[in-house]
């Protein structure tokens, strides 16, 4: 799939959640999407756990 199609589907989903459930439905769905991306990258082996922990503790910046 093209990245533009994926982003359009993502935007449509978030718009639907905002219209159907209001602001908090939008926020909750965005948080769950973020958690899903995080878990998916961890399961696929594409997540550097040491880098995440270093960034969270302030030992390393993301730039």
C-alpha positions in Angstrom: 0.0 0.0 0.0 1.1 3.5 -0.7 2.0 5.7 2.3 -0.5 8.3 1.2 -3.3 5.8 1.3 -2.4 4.6 4.7 -2.2 8.2 6.1 -5.6 9.0 4.5 -7.2 6.0 6.1 -5.6 6.9 9.4 -7.0 10.5 9.1 -10.4 9.1 8.2 -10.5 6.8 11.2 -9.5 9.6 13.6 -12.1 11.9 12.0 -14.8 9.2 12.5 -13.8 8.8 16.1 -13.9 12.5 16.7 -17.4 12.8 15.1 -18.8 9.7 16.7 -17.4 10.0 20.2 -16.3 13.6 20.6 -12.9 14.9 21.7 -12.2 12.2 24.2 -12.9 9.4 21.7 -10.4 11.1 19.4 -7.8 11.3 22.1 -8.3 7.7 23.3 -8.2 6.3 19.8 -5.0 8.3 19.0 -3.4 6.9 22.2 -4.3 3.3 21.3 -3.0 3.8 17.8 0.3 5.0 19.3 0.5 2.0 21.7 -0.3 -0.3 18.7 2.6 1.2 16.7 4.9 0.8 19.7 3.9 -2.8 20.3 4.1 -3.6 16.5 7.6 -2.2 16.2 8.7 -4.1 19.4 7.2 -7.4 18.1 8.9 -6.8 14.7 12.3 -6.3 16.3 12.6 -2.7 14.9 12.5 -1.0 18.3 15.7 -0.1 20.1 14.8 -0.6 23.7 18.0 0.9 25.0 17.4 4.0 22.9 13.9 4.4 24.2 14.9 4.1 27.8 17.8 6.5 27.3 15.5 9.1 25.7 12.9 8.7 28.5 15.5 9.1 31.3 17.1 12.1 29.6 20.5 10.5 28.9 20.1 11.0 25.1 18.1 13.4 23.0 16.3 12.4 19.9 18.1 14.9 17.7 
